[in-house]
Amino acid sequence: MKQLEFDSNNLTGQLWDIVIVGGGMVGAATALGLSKNGFKVLILEKGPVNLDWDHSSEYRMRVSALTRASEKILKNLGVWTGIENRRCHAFTAMHVWDEVTPGEVHFSAKDIQEPNLGHTVENAVIQAAIWEQLEQQDNVSVLYTAEISDVETSEQQAHLRLVGDVCVKTQLLIAADGAFSKVRELANIGLKTHDYQQCAIVGCVKTESSHQDTCWQRYTGDGPFAFLAMDENVSSIAWYLPNEKMDWALSLDDETFAEEISRASDYRLGQVVEVAQRDGFPLVRRHAEHYVKPHLALVGDAAHTIHPQAGQGVNLGLLDAAALIEKVVEARDAGKDFGSYSVLRKYERWRRGDNEIVQRSMEAFDWLFKQDASLKVAFRKFMLPVANRMSFVKNWLMDQALNGRESLPELAKRVLSK
Ligand SMILES: Cc1cc2nc3c(=O)[nH]c(=O)nc-3n(C[C@H](O)[C@H](O)[C@H](O)COP(=O)(O)OP(=O)(O)OC[C@H]3O[C@@H](n4cnc5c(N)ncnc54)[C@H](O)[C@@H]3O)c2cc1C
């Protein structure tokens, strides 16, 4: 990988196969997949990416639960060993219960003959492991801190104008610049949004009792509360609260925060005995009206954000990356213009509907567990114990969550031999 200086002679005049704005987990994975397939890739990233890793370092605040489909994509990209060498944790069960009804649902990997139901990994670990591989690629360049001022697409190529009057030309511009994507905005792609009026407080905590390699999720009047199993007695928390409680939760001293968390989890893992840094995120569903224009495609949070209660955001983003890589490589190998609208539309048709289904199912879940109507409470009272006994429904749900739907990209289906 070459690090470029901001020099107009270096950048103007050449035509890049691929330019990716945003080197987060999804943008970096897309860059790696395309560069491994021989494309000349330029990544524009706002901030330097920190690759330093020290095993003794504190657990980071942002953690993702990765599905088997994501694990396969990352294995196929040669990244998984870098994740395992740093830090990740396989969880083997998921336990869901509700504050106001007695039913509980237990999902176990054993029931579907799988070794686990996924891995919890710090986002910084995923990103560092991908960038470590990118550094080995001769056909990848990176330019830090460039500010975008304009995006133009035509039938032939895309032009990205940077502050400082530099124009970067590419066959395919990929926006992976997150939920507040500047590329999406400059390309005039509309966005449908829904404010959940809820925030997530995240961080890592130590508990009195072991998490037993299980992720625990309790539905409360304020919203769900989750423990994601990390290390011995260490869990990452996701505490969902109405937006107006975010400042209150973040201003609590450690002792009070630990007590509030213990209470929200109904002391399921005993008392929370140690808390680390925490942060809060207001939650908004976003869906781009289009994922593509001629020579432009959106991936990951630039295309969609979702309620994180089922931990699907980066998993969907990695599926976008794998699907886009597949369609672009297929077109190039068939001698077609890989950035053309007809090629990119195949990617959009594949991924947009799938992402919409996952967004909608989260909405249905959220609606059902909002404890504001006696009819819904009565339904849950009946449904949770029944659901726990219906092993075929539970097994189907586990399989969908772990392995994804049928129409998976090749990179997510199986670990391909080299
Ligand atoms: C509380 C919470 C919990 C979550 N838990 C899970 C989970 O368990 N499982 C899961 O799958 N997902 C989870 N998610 C969602 C997941 O974090 C996101 O889907 C994921 O981070 C999206 O990755 P991305 O690479 O698309 O975007 P980002 O991570 O936002 O990366 C965007 C990158 O673009 C760069 N960038 C931005 N603007 C510019 C610009 N103008 N120029 C250049 N570079 C730019 C940024 O610096 C960054 O590197 C959670 C989200 C939240 C809020």
The ligand as a Tripos MOL2 file, in Angstrom:
@<TRIPOS>MOLECULE
LIG
   53    58     1     0     0
SMALL
NO_CHARGES

@<TRIPOS>ATOM
      1 C1        -24.4800    1.1790   19.5700 C.3       1 LIG1
      2 C2        -24.2100    0.4220   18.3120 C.ar      1 LIG1
      3 C3        -23.9750   -0.9550   18.3870 C.ar      1 LIG1
      4 C4        -23.7460   -1.6910   17.2190 C.ar      1 LIG1
      5 N1        -23.5650   -3.0500   17.3080 N.ar      1 LIG1
      6 C5        -23.4090   -3.7730   16.1720 C.ar      1 LIG1
      7 C6        -23.2460   -5.2040   16.2140 C.ar      1 LIG1
      8 O1        -23.2370   -5.8540   17.2640 O.2       1 LIG1
      9 N2        -23.1100   -5.8730   15.0260 N.ar      1 LIG1
     10 C7        -23.1320   -5.2190   13.8390 C.ar      1 LIG1
     11 O2        -23.0560   -5.8740   12.7880 O.2       1 LIG1
     12 N3        -23.2590   -3.8640   13.7690 N.ar      1 LIG1
     13 C8        -23.4000   -3.1250   14.8950 C.ar      1 LIG1
     14 N4        -23.5390   -1.7700   14.8250 N.ar      1 LIG1
     15 C9        -23.4710   -1.1040   13.5210 C.3       1 LIG1
     16 C10       -22.0170   -0.9490   13.0200 C.3       1 LIG1
     17 O3        -21.2260   -0.3080   14.0110 O.3       1 LIG1
     18 C11       -22.0180   -0.1480   11.7400 C.3       1 LIG1
     19 O4        -22.9330   -0.7240   10.8470 O.3       1 LIG1
     20 C12       -20.6140   -0.1490   11.1110 C.3       1 LIG1
     21 O5        -19.7020    0.5510   11.9120 O.3       1 LIG1
     22 C13       -20.6620    0.4890    9.7220 C.3       1 LIG1
     23 O6        -19.3870    0.4220    9.1380 O.3       1 LIG1
     24 P1        -19.0260    1.3540    7.9040 P.3       1 LIG1
     25 O7        -17.6130    1.0050    7.5400 O.co2     1 LIG1
     26 O8        -20.0920    1.2870    6.8840 O.co2     1 LIG1
     27 O9        -19.1080    2.8470    8.4800 O.3       1 LIG1
     28 P2        -18.2260    3.5430    9.5920 P.3       1 LIG1
     29 O10       -17.8050    2.5840   10.6380 O.co2     1 LIG1
     30 O11       -18.9960    4.7380   10.0280 O.co2     1 LIG1
     31 O12       -16.9060    4.0110    8.8140 O.3       1 LIG1
     32 C14       -16.9140    5.1190    7.9470 C.3       1 LIG1
     33 C15       -15.4640    5.5230    7.6510 C.3       1 LIG1
     34 O13       -15.4840    6.6040    6.7400 O.3       1 LIG1
     35 C16       -14.6340    7.6440    7.1730 C.3       1 LIG1
     36 N5        -15.1990    8.9020    6.6460 N.ar      1 LIG1
     37 C17       -16.3630    9.4980    7.0020 C.ar      1 LIG1
     38 N6        -16.5620   10.6090    6.2710 N.ar      1 LIG1
     39 C18       -15.4940   10.7290    5.4360 C.ar      1 LIG1
     40 C19       -15.1180   11.6680    4.4500 C.ar      1 LIG1
     41 N7        -15.8690   12.7330    4.1490 N.pl3     1 LIG1
     42 N8        -13.9520   11.4870    3.7840 N.ar      1 LIG1
     43 C20       -13.1610   10.4060    4.0640 C.ar      1 LIG1
     44 N9        -13.4660    9.4720    4.9980 N.ar      1 LIG1
     45 C21       -14.6260    9.6210    5.6800 C.ar      1 LIG1
     46 C22       -14.6360    7.5310    8.7030 C.3       1 LIG1
     47 O14       -13.4600    8.1100    9.2650 O.3       1 LIG1
     48 C23       -14.6920    6.0110    8.8850 C.3       1 LIG1
     49 O15       -13.4040    5.4400    8.8710 O.3       1 LIG1
     50 C24       -23.7560   -1.0200   15.9660 C.ar      1 LIG1
     51 C25       -23.9700    0.3650   15.8950 C.ar      1 LIG1
     52 C26       -24.2000    1.0810   17.0580 C.ar      1 LIG1
     53 C27       -24.4560    2.5760   16.9690 C.3       1 LIG1
@<TRIPOS>BOND
     1     1     2 1
     2     2     3 ar
     3     2    52 ar
     4     3     4 ar
     5     4     5 ar
     6     4    50 ar
     7     5     6 ar
     8     6     7 ar
     9     6    13 1
    10     7     8 2
    11     7     9 ar
    12     9    10 ar
    13    10    11 2
    14    10    12 ar
    15    12    13 ar
    16    13    14 ar
    17    14    15 1
    18    14    50 ar
    19    15    16 1
    20    16    17 1
    21    16    18 1
    22    18    19 1
    23    18    20 1
    24    20    21 1
    25    20    22 1
    26    22    23 1
    27    23    24 1
    28    24    25 2
    29    24    26 1
    30    24    27 1
    31    27    28 1
    32    28    29 2
    33    28    30 1
    34    28    31 1
    35    31    32 1
    36    32    33 1
    37    33    34 1
    38    33    48 1
    39    34    35 1
    40    35    36 1
    41    35    46 1
    42    36    37 ar
    43    36    45 ar
    44    37    38 ar
    45    38    39 ar
    46    39    40 ar
    47    39    45 ar
    48    40    41 1
    49    40    42 ar
    50    42    43 ar
    51    43    44 ar
    52    44    45 ar
    53    46    47 1
    54    46    48 1
    55    48    49 1
    56    50    51 ar
    57    51    52 ar
    58    52    53 1
@<TRIPOS>SUBSTRUCTURE
     1 LIG1         1 GROUP 0 **** ****
